[in-house]
Amino acid sequence: MASRQRYQTPSRASSPQSTHTQLFSQSSSSFAGSTTDGRVFSTPNPRRAAPRHTKPSSRGRSKRGRPKTSSSVGSKSTGQTYSPSPYLPSHPPRQRLSLRLPSSQASSNLSRRHLEDDNASRGDDVLSNEDADALGEIIMGIDMKDNGNLGCAYYVAVDEALFLLEDVPMSGMDLVETLLLHVNPTTVLISARSSEALANYLAKKAQGVDGNRGDMQSAYILRNLNSADFRYDGGKGKLLALNLGTPGRPSVLFTSVVDEAVDETDDMGGQENSKQARLMRLGASINLDSRLTIGCAGAVLGDLQRRRTVHYLPNDPDALVAFSVKSVEMFTLFDSMFINADTLVSLQILQSEYHPNSHQTGPSNCGSGAKESLSVYGLFQHLARTPQGKLKLRQIFLRPSTDIDVIYARQKTISFLLRPGNAEALVQLSNELKKIKNMKSVVALLEKGVDILGSKISIANNVWASLQRFAAYSLRLRDSLRTLPGSENVEIIRKVVDVIQPLALCQVGELISQTIDFEQSMERGRIAVRHGVDDNLDELKRSYDGMEHFLTTVIAKLRAELPEWARKYVQNCIFIPQLGFLTAVSLNPKTGKGDYDGEGLNDVWQRMFAADGCVYYKNQQMKEMDEHFGDAYCMIIDREIEIIHELAVKILAHREAIISASDVLGELDSLFALAIGCGQYKWVAPKMTTQNIIHIKGGRHPLQELVVPSFIANNCSIAGGPGKQQDEVAKESSPDIERHSIEHPSTLVLTGPNHSGKSVYLKQVALIVYLAHIGCFVPAERARIGITDRILTRIATRESVAKNESAFSIDLRQVAFAMNLATRRSLVLIDEFGKGTNNLDGAGLVAAVLDHFTSLGPERPKVLAATHFHEIFEGQFLMETPDLAFAHMNIRLDFNAPTMEDQVTYLFQLTPGRSIASFGSRCAAMNGIDEAVVERAESIMLMLVRNEDLAVVCSKLSDAETQRLEEAEAVARTFLGQDIKAPPSNGKKARGADGWYRGILEQVLSFDESTSTSDPNTTA
């Protein structure tokens, strides 16, 4: 009954059709006029009510204010009308895309319960309980894989909006709880193949058979869907099928050869574009690389379609407005910087390297075949000593924090560990961490009843030995950390001391030491229990150990009862587990039988088997011994299994203490890795601030400086828009904010020759900002970094035949994505955008994009751009302003140098102002292009600079060509002046007519001034 209640649809599914018609028409008009206060997450859509933030401590559905409605709103609304339904208000176009996460109040301003209370006081506009439930629907789809990757999408019925989460790698149940708290869903959809941990967690909070779970009035309905509903391709197809209105008619109809011809007009009078065009438009608004989230969006859209099918009859016009999607937006988690795959690849933060041989699986046999290549994460990965430390370090790199307290805590820890007095202790503690294993996998094996992983794991490294060593080493580490001077002021050390429970871990170690005999276990190849743990087990072991002497006595007594001639054939008496006691008789090779099988005795010798030249028999005396002594070995094994099981139960009672200690030591190990790396690379601690600035002195690229003999450091000073000054923290005064925004530009445009270091400069600034947000030190003399919410890049073009896009369309999608998502606290990098198309189009696009960012006023982001389109500066399409500055990478020119390679010397120094040229031809010569080609390129370039007509200039002949043309003209005139006659005939057949004419031509070609008037016919 409970399972049926869990998967059934809400009671509002049974509401009449006319009720739903009234519901959605009233919801649109009433919500259009609703207002709330206390906004934390603002949405740019003017038709949407300002959301309010739910307190994190609240577990149930929060109280919401009653919506204010006005009769004039409904009267002003216009839209497509249908005879059974009232008018629906039209939805104004969205001006900008929002990544803000709407809180539960924003998502459902009209909750079921409060709508019921609100409508009770309104006599003219009353909604039924079923209608209020439908209007307050929030449907969330969530999916998490076993490796922790999380995706989520949810639909808000009152907003008619679909929200998509950026995929979160290496997440946990804490993030799931955060999503549930702030989304506050009424229905949760999960895949049948989701991780077991996610399914169990969501099931605990879902509605029971009575409609609620305990005291939680906001419990949701949990529905398990087929895994096919969460597929990426299906979700992307459903998103492409959405009819999201755009202002006006499209000015360009985009089609491609990979699409079917689409030129029909839809029912609304609009013209449908091709699938490729919709894909490009969708990719500019949401991150299509978030595969799990796209799959979740497909599941949510599928559920909406199911609801429309269930609630409405076929061809019902009300179904067109019920559960419709008017907008699709993305949101990010709190206190986390937005970093997508393009940024990770462009900045080389994470970069996997695959072995060319598919059978070589990289660092471990269980891996994916990839290892970390030259990347920022790779600088620290090898410094983490524990498996859980490497995982935590990767999680830190994948989730840069925007919580300034978290960043300060990590910086303080690194500074403490890098003190000169702690250098020796840091190395010693790091070596101690090598002995710590990940207890999550060990405890999981223990819960399954597995104590040895396989043939490759010895007794010394099994579950029990790992637990014993972990208990000892973790307690030793805890004591060592406490002895460090000033450790009580370091948060992570306090956390280690508090989380590691000495009593629990001591009990774990003592229980294992007192129960498991590791020496005997290694001898026997199985887990053995110590002597003195169980009296019955000790007695069985003594009996079994004394079996050899006992069997010697038995065989002597048996031989005495046999005939004298048969005694020599009876070899011995043995005990075999499962078979019991047996008598061994020598085998007769001729007959294949035993030399003696009980002749002369009143007993039956039953042959059991033959092996190693003996036949083994079971006789009456062996049977009596079996009944008296039993199977001692199996009894020992069974009793030891029972004792080991009891031990496992006692150890699992401390499961939380073990896993918590393992996790906190992994966190400590990750910070140790950051500290050791910062010390090795001589990085410094940046100063974090809530001001929207980036001020770097002597910044360096963390990877480039490791692969070059010397690296030239450069400065950077930019400031984003001040925004609303009341949003800033009170401790930083408004005059300081305004002063920084005036002194430093928000957009810096770099020019300069190729190979001069423009791209390296862009990347090093972004990496310094990135490293500062993970709490790490940075490669600079000093740095002051403002909190940055997103790093958006247009640097690398990740082409693939599977994407079905050109390189330029990928660049356009990246720029559009940055324009849609950028806020005033974002950092945008644009490197040589526009190079994939006509130079005029490219220059216009670059100028327009940069002008767009600078024209945002107080909401302008921080932008670093590099370009070779000098015409946008020469034509004054971009002019230097307080918000827009020019700079270039300096070089030294020496055109008198003997070789072209020495004519340009790169100084890699950032200098204010713009450069006059890119010197591409000199770079071509330095890279092996033929000198004649380079000279020709330079001559064409000079003609273009002078605005000369290339058609006219290229048609001008050189002196040599003129001389050759004159000689050809003289030959032609001479030929035309010849009076060519037929060859003379002597009455015989003409001999050599061809020779006659050939002679004339040769004479013409050898024409000179002395023979120009001669007659060729006279010289025969």
Order of alpha helices (4+ residues) and beta strands (2+ residues): alpha-alpha-alpha-alpha-alpha-alpha-beta-beta-beta-alpha-beta-alpha-beta-alpha-alpha-alpha-beta-alpha-beta-beta-alpha-alpha-alpha-alpha-alpha-alpha-alpha-alpha-alpha-alpha-alpha-beta-beta-beta-beta-alpha-alpha-alpha-beta-beta-alpha-beta-alpha-beta-alpha-beta-beta-alpha-beta-alpha-beta-alpha-beta-beta-alpha-alpha-alpha-alpha-alpha
